[in-house]
Amino acid sequence: MIKAAPSPLLSRSPRFNEQHVEPDDLVNINGSLDRKMTPPVVRIDRLLKQSPK
């Protein structure tokens, strides 16, 4: 499970380029994981929501 660090710049609803992402949605994420931060931080460069098959 990936948890994002809370940010005052982000709304409570997870959004990236106006795409709403639900917990059961299938997504493709490109980014990086900074394990040295406490808690670890995931920086997302690209998020692509995939259509259901």
PyMOL Python script that loads the backbone (N, CA, C, O; Angstrom):
from pymol import cmd

cmd.read_pdbstr("""\
ATOM      1  N   MET A   1       0.849  -1.175   0.000  1.00  0.00           N
ATOM      2  CA  MET A   1       0.000   0.000   0.000  1.00  0.00           C
ATOM      3  C   MET A   1       0.895   1.238   0.000  1.00  0.00           C
ATOM      4  O   MET A   1       1.858   1.311   0.763  1.00  0.00           O
ATOM      5  N   ILE A   2       0.582   2.196  -0.842  1.00  0.00           N
ATOM      6  CA  ILE A   2       1.325   3.451  -0.922  1.00  0.00           C
ATOM      7  C   ILE A   2       0.506   4.538  -0.260  1.00  0.00           C
ATOM      8  O   ILE A   2      -0.658   4.750  -0.600  1.00  0.00           O
ATOM      9  N   LYS A   3       1.125   5.228   0.691  1.00  0.00           N
ATOM     10  CA  LYS A   3       0.452   6.344   1.348  1.00  0.00           C
ATOM     11  C   LYS A   3       1.198   7.625   1.010  1.00  0.00           C
ATOM     12  O   LYS A   3       2.426   7.671   1.086  1.00  0.00           O
ATOM     13  N   ALA A   4       0.478   8.638   0.647  1.00  0.00           N
ATOM     14  CA  ALA A   4       1.083   9.933   0.333  1.00  0.00           C
ATOM     15  C   ALA A   4       1.156  10.772   1.596  1.00  0.00           C
ATOM     16  O   ALA A   4       0.276  10.698   2.454  1.00  0.00           O
ATOM     17  N   ALA A   5       2.206  11.567   1.705  1.00  0.00           N
ATOM     18  CA  ALA A   5       2.337  12.480   2.839  1.00  0.00           C
ATOM     19  C   ALA A   5       1.307  13.587   2.703  1.00  0.00           C
ATOM     20  O   ALA A   5       1.051  14.058   1.594  1.00  0.00           O
ATOM     21  N   PRO A   6       0.705  14.017   3.825  1.00  0.00           N
ATOM     22  CA  PRO A   6      -0.271  15.108   3.740  1.00  0.00           C
ATOM     23  C   PRO A   6       0.384  16.391   3.245  1.00  0.00           C
ATOM     24  O   PRO A   6       1.508  16.712   3.632  1.00  0.00           O
ATOM     25  N   SER A   7      -0.308  17.106   2.407  1.00  0.00           N
ATOM     26  CA  SER A   7       0.210  18.352   1.855  1.00  0.00           C
ATOM     27  C   SER A   7      -0.873  19.414   1.909  1.00  0.00           C
ATOM     28  O   SER A   7      -2.020  19.141   1.556  1.00  0.00           O
ATOM     29  N   PRO A   8      -0.529  20.625   2.347  1.00  0.00           N
ATOM     30  CA  PRO A   8      -1.540  21.684   2.370  1.00  0.00           C
ATOM     31  C   PRO A   8      -1.969  22.116   0.972  1.00  0.00           C
ATOM     32  O   PRO A   8      -2.997  22.776   0.823  1.00  0.00           O
ATOM     33  N   LEU A   9      -1.198  21.754  -0.056  1.00  0.00           N
ATOM     34  CA  LEU A   9      -1.514  22.153  -1.425  1.00  0.00           C
ATOM     35  C   LEU A   9      -2.518  21.215  -2.088  1.00  0.00           C
ATOM     36  O   LEU A   9      -3.113  21.565  -3.107  1.00  0.00           O
ATOM     37  N   LEU A  10      -2.709  20.030  -1.517  1.00  0.00           N
ATOM     38  CA  LEU A  10      -3.602  19.048  -2.118  1.00  0.00           C
ATOM     39  C   LEU A  10      -4.940  19.040  -1.405  1.00  0.00           C
ATOM     40  O   LEU A  10      -5.013  19.245  -0.193  1.00  0.00           O
ATOM     41  N   SER A  11      -5.988  18.803  -2.158  1.00  0.00           N
ATOM     42  CA  SER A  11      -7.308  18.660  -1.544  1.00  0.00           C
ATOM     43  C   SER A  11      -7.412  17.262  -0.929  1.00  0.00           C
ATOM     44  O   SER A  11      -6.542  16.418  -1.144  1.00  0.00           O
ATOM     45  N   ARG A  12      -8.465  17.027  -0.175  1.00  0.00           N
ATOM     46  CA  ARG A  12      -8.653  15.716   0.446  1.00  0.00           C
ATOM     47  C   ARG A  12      -8.894  14.643  -0.608  1.00  0.00           C
ATOM     48  O   ARG A  12      -8.541  13.482  -0.398  1.00  0.00           O
ATOM     49  N   SER A  13      -9.481  15.008  -1.719  1.00  0.00           N
ATOM     50  CA  SER A  13      -9.746  14.066  -2.791  1.00  0.00           C
ATOM     51  C   SER A  13      -8.487  13.900  -3.636  1.00  0.00           C
ATOM     52  O   SER A  13      -7.941  14.896  -4.113  1.00  0.00           O
ATOM     53  N   PRO A  14      -8.000  12.645  -3.840  1.00  0.00           N
ATOM     54  CA  PRO A  14      -6.793  12.468  -4.640  1.00  0.00           C
ATOM     55  C   PRO A  14      -7.042  12.833  -6.106  1.00  0.00           C
ATOM     56  O   PRO A  14      -7.872  12.214  -6.771  1.00  0.00           O
ATOM     57  N   ARG A  15      -6.327  13.829  -6.598  1.00  0.00           N
ATOM     58  CA  ARG A  15      -6.496  14.286  -7.983  1.00  0.00           C
ATOM     59  C   ARG A  15      -5.129  14.509  -8.615  1.00  0.00           C
ATOM     60  O   ARG A  15      -4.172  14.887  -7.938  1.00  0.00           O
ATOM     61  N   PHE A  16      -5.051  14.272  -9.903  1.00  0.00           N
ATOM     62  CA  PHE A  16      -3.837  14.536 -10.664  1.00  0.00           C
ATOM     63  C   PHE A  16      -4.290  14.917 -12.059  1.00  0.00           C
ATOM     64  O   PHE A  16      -4.864  14.090 -12.768  1.00  0.00           O
ATOM     65  N   ASN A  17      -4.044  16.147 -12.466  1.00  0.00           N
ATOM     66  CA  ASN A  17      -4.526  16.664 -13.759  1.00  0.00           C
ATOM     67  C   ASN A  17      -6.033  16.499 -13.894  1.00  0.00           C
ATOM     68  O   ASN A  17      -6.531  16.091 -14.943  1.00  0.00           O
ATOM     69  N   GLU A  18      -6.751  16.819 -12.824  1.00  0.00           N
ATOM     70  CA  GLU A  18      -8.218  16.769 -12.789  1.00  0.00           C
ATOM     71  C   GLU A  18      -8.779  15.365 -12.987  1.00  0.00           C
ATOM     72  O   GLU A  18      -9.942  15.226 -13.367  1.00  0.00           O
ATOM     73  N   GLN A  19      -7.992  14.321 -12.743  1.00  0.00           N
ATOM     74  CA  GLN A  19      -8.494  12.951 -12.790  1.00  0.00           C
ATOM     75  C   GLN A  19      -8.790  12.516 -11.363  1.00  0.00           C
ATOM     76  O   GLN A  19      -7.918  12.600 -10.498  1.00  0.00           O
ATOM     77  N   HIS A  20     -10.001  12.055 -11.108  1.00  0.00           N
ATOM     78  CA  HIS A  20     -10.369  11.564  -9.785  1.00  0.00           C
ATOM     79  C   HIS A  20     -10.024  10.080  -9.715  1.00  0.00           C
ATOM     80  O   HIS A  20     -10.394   9.314 -10.604  1.00  0.00           O
ATOM     81  N   VAL A  21      -9.324   9.674  -8.671  1.00  0.00           N
ATOM     82  CA  VAL A  21      -8.882   8.292  -8.527  1.00  0.00           C
ATOM     83  C   VAL A  21      -9.539   7.678  -7.295  1.00  0.00           C
ATOM     84  O   VAL A  21      -9.390   8.182  -6.181  1.00  0.00           O
ATOM     85  N   GLU A  22     -10.255   6.602  -7.508  1.00  0.00           N
ATOM     86  CA  GLU A  22     -10.891   5.855  -6.418  1.00  0.00           C
ATOM     87  C   GLU A  22      -9.964   4.715  -5.988  1.00  0.00           C
ATOM     88  O   GLU A  22      -9.094   4.313  -6.760  1.00  0.00           O
ATOM     89  N   PRO A  23     -10.133   4.188  -4.773  1.00  0.00           N
ATOM     90  CA  PRO A  23      -9.258   3.106  -4.294  1.00  0.00           C
ATOM     91  C   PRO A  23      -9.251   1.858  -5.179  1.00  0.00           C
ATOM     92  O   PRO A  23      -8.228   1.176  -5.244  1.00  0.00           O
ATOM     93  N   ASP A  24     -10.348   1.536  -5.860  1.00  0.00           N
ATOM     94  CA  ASP A  24     -10.405   0.324  -6.687  1.00  0.00           C
ATOM     95  C   ASP A  24     -10.032   0.565  -8.149  1.00  0.00           C
ATOM     96  O   ASP A  24     -10.070  -0.373  -8.946  1.00  0.00           O
ATOM     97  N   ASP A  25      -9.673   1.798  -8.525  1.00  0.00           N
ATOM     98  CA  ASP A  25      -9.293   2.097  -9.906  1.00  0.00           C
ATOM     99  C   ASP A  25      -7.918   1.523 -10.223  1.00  0.00           C
ATOM    100  O   ASP A  25      -7.037   1.485  -9.365  1.00  0.00           O
ATOM    101  N   LEU A  26      -7.747   1.078 -11.460  1.00  0.00           N
ATOM    102  CA  LEU A  26      -6.468   0.590 -11.943  1.00  0.00           C
ATOM    103  C   LEU A  26      -5.706   1.771 -12.535  1.00  0.00           C
ATOM    104  O   LEU A  26      -6.206   2.441 -13.437  1.00  0.00           O
ATOM    105  N   VAL A  27      -4.490   2.030 -12.029  1.00  0.00           N
ATOM    106  CA  VAL A  27      -3.709   3.172 -12.494  1.00  0.00           C
ATOM    107  C   VAL A  27      -2.281   2.755 -12.802  1.00  0.00           C
ATOM    108  O   VAL A  27      -1.783   1.760 -12.275  1.00  0.00           O
ATOM    109  N   ASN A  28      -1.633   3.524 -13.657  1.00  0.00           N
ATOM    110  CA  ASN A  28      -0.230   3.358 -13.995  1.00  0.00           C
ATOM    111  C   ASN A  28       0.487   4.590 -13.454  1.00  0.00           C
ATOM    112  O   ASN A  28       0.144   5.715 -13.819  1.00  0.00           O
ATOM    113  N   ILE A  29       1.484   4.390 -12.585  1.00  0.00           N
ATOM    114  CA  ILE A  29       2.168   5.506 -11.931  1.00  0.00           C
ATOM    115  C   ILE A  29       3.651   5.475 -12.265  1.00  0.00           C
ATOM    116  O   ILE A  29       4.294   4.432 -12.149  1.00  0.00           O
ATOM    117  N   ASN A  30       4.197   6.615 -12.680  1.00  0.00           N
ATOM    118  CA  ASN A  30       5.638   6.799 -12.828  1.00  0.00           C
ATOM    119  C   ASN A  30       6.059   7.833 -11.799  1.00  0.00           C
ATOM    120  O   ASN A  30       5.468   8.910 -11.715  1.00  0.00           O
ATOM    121  N   GLY A  31       7.068   7.511 -11.025  1.00  0.00           N
ATOM    122  CA  GLY A  31       7.513   8.447 -10.002  1.00  0.00           C
ATOM    123  C   GLY A  31       8.697   7.885  -9.249  1.00  0.00           C
ATOM    124  O   GLY A  31       9.403   7.001  -9.734  1.00  0.00           O
ATOM    125  N   SER A  32       8.904   8.413  -8.054  1.00  0.00           N
ATOM    126  CA  SER A  32      10.025   7.970  -7.243  1.00  0.00           C
ATOM    127  C   SER A  32       9.597   7.844  -5.787  1.00  0.00           C
ATOM    128  O   SER A  32       8.650   8.493  -5.343  1.00  0.00           O
ATOM    129  N   LEU A  33      10.315   6.995  -5.053  1.00  0.00           N
ATOM    130  CA  LEU A  33      10.058   6.767  -3.642  1.00  0.00           C
ATOM    131  C   LEU A  33      11.258   7.261  -2.851  1.00  0.00           C
ATOM    132  O   LEU A  33      12.383   6.824  -3.093  1.00  0.00           O
ATOM    133  N   ASP A  34      11.029   8.167  -1.910  1.00  0.00           N
ATOM    134  CA  ASP A  34      12.090   8.659  -1.035  1.00  0.00           C
ATOM    135  C   ASP A  34      11.930   7.975   0.315  1.00  0.00           C
ATOM    136  O   ASP A  34      11.147   8.421   1.154  1.00  0.00           O
ATOM    137  N   ARG A  35      12.674   6.887   0.523  1.00  0.00           N
ATOM    138  CA  ARG A  35      12.567   6.113   1.763  1.00  0.00           C
ATOM    139  C   ARG A  35      13.238   6.800   2.939  1.00  0.00           C
ATOM    140  O   ARG A  35      12.963   6.456   4.088  1.00  0.00           O
ATOM    141  N   LYS A  36      14.112   7.764   2.678  1.00  0.00           N
ATOM    142  CA  LYS A  36      14.831   8.439   3.763  1.00  0.00           C
ATOM    143  C   LYS A  36      13.945   9.411   4.525  1.00  0.00           C
ATOM    144  O   LYS A  36      14.253   9.771   5.661  1.00  0.00           O
ATOM    145  N   MET A  37      12.842   9.840   3.909  1.00  0.00           N
ATOM    146  CA  MET A  37      11.904  10.735   4.586  1.00  0.00           C
ATOM    147  C   MET A  37      11.104   9.930   5.605  1.00  0.00           C
ATOM    148  O   MET A  37      10.928   8.721   5.456  1.00  0.00           O
ATOM    149  N   THR A  38      10.621  10.615   6.640  1.00  0.00           N
ATOM    150  CA  THR A  38       9.778   9.963   7.638  1.00  0.00           C
ATOM    151  C   THR A  38       8.456  10.682   7.703  1.00  0.00           C
ATOM    152  O   THR A  38       8.436  11.829   8.148  1.00  0.00           O
ATOM    153  N   PRO A  39       7.354  10.097   7.294  1.00  0.00           N
ATOM    154  CA  PRO A  39       7.210   8.794   6.638  1.00  0.00           C
ATOM    155  C   PRO A  39       7.730   8.857   5.205  1.00  0.00           C
ATOM    156  O   PRO A  39       7.900   9.947   4.658  1.00  0.00           O
ATOM    157  N   PRO A  40       7.986   7.692   4.586  1.00  0.00           N
ATOM    158  CA  PRO A  40       8.451   7.684   3.194  1.00  0.00           C
ATOM    159  C   PRO A  40       7.494   8.454   2.280  1.00  0.00           C
ATOM    160  O   PRO A  40       6.279   8.434   2.477  1.00  0.00           O
ATOM    161  N   VAL A  41       8.062   9.132   1.277  1.00  0.00           N
ATOM    162  CA  VAL A  41       7.278   9.994   0.389  1.00  0.00           C
ATOM    163  C   VAL A  41       7.366   9.470  -1.038  1.00  0.00           C
ATOM    164  O   VAL A  41       8.445   9.127  -1.520  1.00  0.00           O
ATOM    165  N   VAL A  42       6.216   9.413  -1.709  1.00  0.00           N
ATOM    166  CA  VAL A  42       6.157   9.047  -3.125  1.00  0.00           C
ATOM    167  C   VAL A  42       5.900  10.313  -3.924  1.00  0.00           C
ATOM    168  O   VAL A  42       4.921  11.019  -3.682  1.00  0.00           O
ATOM    169  N   ARG A  43       6.782  10.604  -4.880  1.00  0.00           N
ATOM    170  CA  ARG A  43       6.600  11.747  -5.773  1.00  0.00           C
ATOM    171  C   ARG A  43       6.132  11.204  -7.120  1.00  0.00           C
ATOM    172  O   ARG A  43       6.831  10.416  -7.757  1.00  0.00           O
ATOM    173  N   ILE A  44       4.953  11.629  -7.545  1.00  0.00           N
ATOM    174  CA  ILE A  44       4.364  11.116  -8.785  1.00  0.00           C
ATOM    175  C   ILE A  44       4.659  12.081  -9.925  1.00  0.00           C
ATOM    176  O   ILE A  44       4.308  13.260  -9.861  1.00  0.00           O
ATOM    177  N   ASP A  45       5.314  11.564 -10.979  1.00  0.00           N
ATOM    178  CA  ASP A  45       5.613  12.357 -12.171  1.00  0.00           C
ATOM    179  C   ASP A  45       4.496  12.227 -13.205  1.00  0.00           C
ATOM    180  O   ASP A  45       4.163  13.189 -13.897  1.00  0.00           O
ATOM    181  N   ARG A  46       3.926  11.036 -13.300  1.00  0.00           N
ATOM    182  CA  ARG A  46       2.890  10.776 -14.304  1.00  0.00           C
ATOM    183  C   ARG A  46       1.911   9.757 -13.745  1.00  0.00           C
ATOM    184  O   ARG A  46       2.316   8.734 -13.191  1.00  0.00           O
ATOM    185  N   LEU A  47       0.623  10.039 -13.893  1.00  0.00           N
ATOM    186  CA  LEU A  47      -0.416   9.117 -13.454  1.00  0.00           C
ATOM    187  C   LEU A  47      -1.376   8.920 -14.613  1.00  0.00           C
ATOM    188  O   LEU A  47      -1.920   9.888 -15.145  1.00  0.00           O
ATOM    189  N   LEU A  48      -1.585   7.683 -15.005  1.00  0.00           N
ATOM    190  CA  LEU A  48      -2.483   7.360 -16.109  1.00  0.00           C
ATOM    191  C   LEU A  48      -3.553   6.413 -15.592  1.00  0.00           C
ATOM    192  O   LEU A  48      -3.253   5.298 -15.167  1.00  0.00           O
ATOM    193  N   LYS A  49      -4.794   6.857 -15.629  1.00  0.00           N
ATOM    194  CA  LYS A  49      -5.915   6.030 -15.193  1.00  0.00           C
ATOM    195  C   LYS A  49      -6.276   5.093 -16.333  1.00  0.00           C
ATOM    196  O   LYS A  49      -6.515   5.540 -17.455  1.00  0.00           O
ATOM    197  N   GLN A  50      -6.318   3.794 -16.052  1.00  0.00           N
ATOM    198  CA  GLN A  50      -6.590   2.806 -17.084  1.00  0.00           C
ATOM    199  C   GLN A  50      -8.071   2.471 -17.112  1.00  0.00           C
ATOM    200  O   GLN A  50      -8.729   2.426 -16.073  1.00  0.00           O
ATOM    201  N   SER A  51      -8.583   2.237 -18.304  1.00  0.00           N
ATOM    202  CA  SER A  51     -10.003   1.904 -18.446  1.00  0.00           C
ATOM    203  C   SER A  51     -10.232   0.450 -18.031  1.00  0.00           C
ATOM    204  O   SER A  51      -9.366  -0.400 -18.236  1.00  0.00           O
ATOM    205  N   PRO A  52     -11.398   0.166 -17.447  1.00  0.00           N
ATOM    206  CA  PRO A  52     -11.695  -1.225 -17.065  1.00  0.00           C
ATOM    207  C   PRO A  52     -11.881  -2.092 -18.300  1.00  0.00           C
ATOM    208  O   PRO A  52     -12.351  -1.620 -19.335  1.00  0.00           O
ATOM    209  N   LYS A  53     -11.511  -3.360 -18.186  1.00  0.00           N
ATOM    210  CA  LYS A  53     -11.622  -4.284 -19.328  1.00  0.00           C
ATOM    211  C   LYS A  53     -12.845  -5.126 -19.205  1.00  0.00           C
ATOM    212  O   LYS A  53     -13.109  -5.962 -20.069  1.00  0.00           O
TER     213      LYS A  53
END
""", "prot")
cmd.dss("prot")
cmd.show_as("cartoon", "prot")
cmd.util.cbc("prot")
cmd.orient("prot")
